[in-house]
């Protein structure tokens, strides 16, 4: 059954001048807040520029016990708008500092956090500690994963998320990542919400297609997405599309990517999920199909390596 959420990402423009750097970062956040307050937003993602500016300004690391300027601003926004917010900040835990995304729930309390796994050499030299890999947090806005900037270069982290199957990957970054964003959305079969600096901030669907994009002219990218999805390869499955549409009409949507040979089925039915509709018609999930093909080729004598889908530890 449909699980609609409204997703927004806040763009960051690091070249703004005037005043203290942290004040500049907060000014940008509050500018976006004026655009989001009172709207039916369910999930908001902030840019790594917030953490970077705070750290370079010498602001102390933050925690639930010792909230600072960013923690307080994120908590207030999530609480006032009854939404989930992925807030970029320097998180302190057990004496260690992390470049993190903290997920604030609609009550303003943290419901989990992602800690940047692959730090840059500069971050390591600056005293930050690396996180422990792919992390999924259950929130009112769905199963959320996190990735931060440099992380996007590492396939082992991406494959950890592919195994964990988040609904949305929240990407906070000082660089855009180009085609890597599309790759992560497609490989993880999930929506990808990117809050970046200077270039564009984008929201992508599980086929890697951009649903909405923004830059500093507008600050906020917005998309309404349905989390109830079933990703599949078109091989053999596409023979059943017409049957599904005849039976369910407007209660189902099948979106195809002919260049990838894949598709995503979304359920709009009030009582059936996308997975239940897929099972009714014998559709096979994309990764199950690939595993079946891999096994068949291995049995036929091909030197096919086993997939490495375990998340980093």
Beta strands, then each sheet from edge to edge (+ up, - down):
strand 1: 4-10
strand 2: 43-45
strand 3: 84-93
strand 4: 96-104
strand 5: 110-115
strand 6: 136-139
strand 7: 142-148
strand 8: 168-172
strand 9: 191-195
strand 10: 201-204
strand 11: 210-214
strand 12: 220-226
strand 13: 229-233
strand 14: 252-257
strand 15: 262-267
sheet 1: 5+ 4- 3+ 2+ 1+ 12-
sheet 2: 6+ 7- 8- 9- 10+ 11-
sheet 3: 13+ 15- 14+
end
